[in-house]
Amino acid sequence: MEYILKTKNLSKRYGHFKALDELTMNVPKGSIYGFVGKNGSGKTTLIRMICGLQYPSSGDYMLYGKKSDEKDIVKARRRMGAVVENPSIYLEMTAEDNLKQQYKILGLPSYDGLKETLELVGLADTGKKKAKNFSLGMRQRLGIAITLIGDPDFLILDEPVNGLDPQGIIEIRELILKLNREQQITILISSHILNELSKLATHYGFIDQGHIVKEISADELHTLYKKCIHVEVNDTKLLTRVLDEMNVEYKIYSDTHADIYTEIKVTQFVLALKKVNCEVISMQERSENLESFYMSLIDGDTYV
Ligand SMILES: Nc1ncnc2c1ncn2[C@@H]1O[C@H](COP(=O)(O)OP(=O)(O)OP(=O)(O)O)[C@@H](O)[C@H]1O
């Protein structure tokens, strides 16, 4: 697999405090990479580092195959765009003028593609309206439009849906999907709105206390959910006898609760339990979601 970004044992220390602690992550080309972690876990620190706004205390990263301490990293960074914290827009200007400003900053000779970019982000009809009168979602989309002027193939969006209303969230979601699918832009999104992220991400990196605790693709995650059946029985010791005989993967949580990770033939299973006097109290396919997976990871109760 080809990777746009790879970090290796990346650390950032502030005095004795480690904001990033030997962080290793891999962002596949073409992915929408959900970068998940609670407040203060180090997401923004990592993003600022990749953008060249901060330097590693130790470890390194590769962007488009260029190492962070190589001179060419500056060139590699020109291929990416980032909206970190608040989008940097001029509030007194229209959407069009904001984009023109960016063309000037980048020293581009013409405004080629400006109209198309406004259309792409759904701001083509904003006319003379100044950005200060835009909704939060419109500002966010303008921020993204500005980063698109440099024609990046990698976008970093730090908490892009924070504070948006439901309509704003849908518009950003559709834009992100469009950029990824139609323009083949790899996108790293940091977020703690997991329900939203699960509608977008193809890959996940879960960060806790400056460290990646798990990287997993959305496909792998779905397989993991699908296979999991939660059972409640009168005695899990009896249950394990049957599961061992059936050569099934499982995890016991208590004297009465367990998860089964392999597909089983339910009738055969229940009959086998009956034979050893194991009573089934309940049995259900686990309605897992990203949130519970994340919680299980940071609680130290890993699935895999
Ligand atoms: N300049 C600094 N000096 C000291 N500590 C810092 C500095 N910058 C960040 N930190 C600390 O590093 C940790 C990680 O911060 P960071 O902003 O990367 O977290 P985050 O995951 O982005 O959180 P949030 O979702 O709140 O933005 C926090 O505990 C923060 O207080």
PDBQT file of the ligand as one rigid body, heavy atoms in Angstrom, charges set to zero:
ROOT
HETATM    1  N1  LIG A 401       2.761  24.995  23.750  1.00  0.00    +0.000 N 
HETATM    2  C1  LIG A 401       2.399  24.093  24.653  1.00  0.00    +0.000 A 
HETATM    3  N2  LIG A 401       2.978  24.054  25.869  1.00  0.00    +0.000 NA
HETATM    4  C2  LIG A 401       2.626  23.126  26.792  1.00  0.00    +0.000 A 
HETATM    5  N3  LIG A 401       1.685  22.170  26.591  1.00  0.00    +0.000 NA
HETATM    6  C3  LIG A 401       1.062  22.163  25.406  1.00  0.00    +0.000 A 
HETATM    7  C4  LIG A 401       1.377  23.112  24.369  1.00  0.00    +0.000 A 
HETATM    8  N4  LIG A 401       0.601  22.844  23.286  1.00  0.00    +0.000 NA
HETATM    9  C5  LIG A 401      -0.175  21.790  23.641  1.00  0.00    +0.000 A 
HETATM   10  N5  LIG A 401       0.106  21.387  24.893  1.00  0.00    +0.000 N 
HETATM   11  C6  LIG A 401      -0.529  20.262  25.598  1.00  0.00    +0.000 C 
HETATM   12  O1  LIG A 401      -0.373  19.108  24.801  1.00  0.00    +0.000 OA
HETATM   13  C7  LIG A 401      -1.525  18.264  24.908  1.00  0.00    +0.000 C 
HETATM   14  C8  LIG A 401      -2.035  17.956  23.532  1.00  0.00    +0.000 C 
HETATM   15  O2  LIG A 401      -2.645  19.122  22.982  1.00  0.00    +0.000 OA
HETATM   16  P1  LIG A 401      -3.375  19.134  21.568  1.00  0.00    +0.000 P 
HETATM   17  O3  LIG A 401      -3.853  20.522  21.340  1.00  0.00    +0.000 OA
HETATM   18  O4  LIG A 401      -2.481  18.536  20.564  1.00  0.00    +0.000 OA
HETATM   19  O5  LIG A 401      -4.586  18.150  21.850  1.00  0.00    +0.000 OA
HETATM   20  P2  LIG A 401      -5.833  17.834  20.914  1.00  0.00    +0.000 P 
HETATM   21  O6  LIG A 401      -5.941  16.356  20.837  1.00  0.00    +0.000 OA
HETATM   22  O7  LIG A 401      -5.739  18.581  19.639  1.00  0.00    +0.000 OA
HETATM   23  O8  LIG A 401      -7.023  18.395  21.782  1.00  0.00    +0.000 OA
HETATM   24  P3  LIG A 401      -8.281  19.289  21.315  1.00  0.00    +0.000 P 
HETATM   25  O9  LIG A 401      -9.253  18.312  20.747  1.00  0.00    +0.000 OA
HETATM   26  O10 LIG A 401      -8.708  19.874  22.616  1.00  0.00    +0.000 OA
HETATM   27  O11 LIG A 401      -7.779  20.304  20.341  1.00  0.00    +0.000 OA
HETATM   28  C9  LIG A 401      -2.518  19.016  25.781  1.00  0.00    +0.000 C 
HETATM   29  O12 LIG A 401      -2.452  18.486  27.094  1.00  0.00    +0.000 OA
HETATM   30  C10 LIG A 401      -2.037  20.439  25.744  1.00  0.00    +0.000 C 
HETATM   31  O13 LIG A 401      -2.357  21.096  26.959  1.00  0.00    +0.000 OA
ENDROOT
TORSDOF 0
